[in-house]
Amino acid sequence: MNRQILLRDNLSDSGEIPSSGSTYSSPDLIVHTQVEDPQKYFKDTYGSDVSMPLQTGSMTNLIYARVKNIGSSPKQTFIHSYACLSNLFLNPSIWKDRQLKSISGKDYVSTGIIQPGEVGVATEPFVFNAQQNTDYCHTGYVMDTDADPDFPAEFKDYDSYVAWIRGCTHAAARNHSRISSQKSTYEQMNQFSNPSSTDPRVGAFLIELTAGFPVNTRIVVNCEPLGIINEEKVITDSSAPFQFTVSGIIPPSFNGVICTAIFLPSGSQWPTGGKITVSALVNLAKNSVAAQYAVNLNAQPVLARANVGKLIHIGTCSTEFI
């Protein structure tokens, strides 16, 4: 990499060697809720630290990453991130086994080609499960290939570590702030996109639970770019299946996730064979080829934002507890 890519140690880090200021305040490892256009948003806010508090009760914290090309030639980068306790920064041989995965399950996130002087944003975020992992400090390491990271396995003394972190523009750490939050019993992330580069579409999401879930179980759905923010329903009858429909406008070229969280009442357990199903539907013109496959939902208010067209089922994901 040879100092051509900058993953900042702190907001004032310009890539000069050695770096100064905090080495644990990287503004480029960013906990953030979904935004409609991550590429534009995180480039436009490069001069600011826009990281949000990490939700300790969530299994689906999104962590975005960005870098800057401070070299003289175009670069594509591959960013790795790891969870660690603050006292493990000196022990890469330990935290290298605590690698964060991207939404699609990769060991890294990548950028497109970054021109000299430009900022590059990873095409997808990492996901951090704060219920299963209490290592709230994260390190980032950038490569210009998708090969395994080449950072040192260990440091013999403090001097070696300090010299490395101060002299390495493509490595940084972030000690994320923490806040208390209600712990969900289960979270499911379903990825979806709008392949059209010009046409926004109404999207409807049907969440279904089998009978048997306890009364007062809460279901909360979120996808902020679609205007779906903490949409919530509560189960009032455990003997019947439960349906919950939300809708929003899917922007052109959008690629994101809808997160469905379930909160069981205190002391309750999952029903044996209990199943959650999330179905995605989109509104298409009545004369479209797919219109013959239109479906009807009982929740007619979903159609209020569509005005014309029909809802077409485009995919379903489910999880069954046995």
Disulfide bonds with the S-S distance in Angstrom:
none
